[in-house]
Amino acid sequence: MPSEKRARKRSQREAKMAALERQRKRRASIRRTITIVVLVGIAVGIYVAVSSGKKKVPTSTSSSGDTQTAVDAVAAKAGCPSSPTQALNKPSWSTAPAMSINPAATYTATVKTDVGTFKIALDAKDAPQTVNSFVFLADHGFFNCEAFMRVIPGFMEQTGSPNQTNGGTHSGPGYEFANENIPTNGYSAGDVAMANSGANTNGSQFFILAGSYSTDSYSLFGKVTSGLSVVKKINADGNSSPSSNGVPPKIVHRMLKVTISSS
């Protein structure tokens, strides 16, 4: 009997120890599971944080790049070079064209761009030489594919350079002509005037005012009469750097074609 009693007690101890071991293993398994869940949660949190950070990195630069690609595609479809900075092979003349317009007539320039169309009422009465040259160049396709290579938001946008460089480099049709119709009270938004590199050096480059400008150096020859929203869009994509020469617009827009009508 004593031996049987001892055997029962030993069996009970072994059963108790086995139960404790199973309990210990269950607790260890639970701890491992909790640890794994916590680690996975931390890993997911880090991944989400990093991914969110990466999504915020692309700024207006990538957006601008996408927009530039889109407007370049529009220009290419119109027959322009794929790059807005590629110099254009334009004709050249040694002297300004002979007078061929009627200063008493009404002339309108329809300017088609990669973001829309605007119209300019040309002032043939007060700026006959300038309008005559502008009409001549437009009729010869000189302005087709020309970039707005100098654009200052809130101020102006300049175009008409065959080499597609910023306004600091003077280039034109090979001839120059004298100033005329210089305003005495400055310029206002929508005014269209000739750009120059000094008095009486007008050629093909011109600018459109986005705001008022108090000066007396440039031949005023037209006014935007419709499509001013297009002009504003081009102006908004400019570069506000104080040093505008040599600084291209954020988005380089182009004239696709300029056509002249008269009545």
Helices and strands as residue ranges (DSSP letters): H 2-56, H 60-77, E 107-113, E 116-122, H 128-139, E 150-152, E 156-159, E 191-194, E 206-209, E 220-226, H 228-236, E 255-262
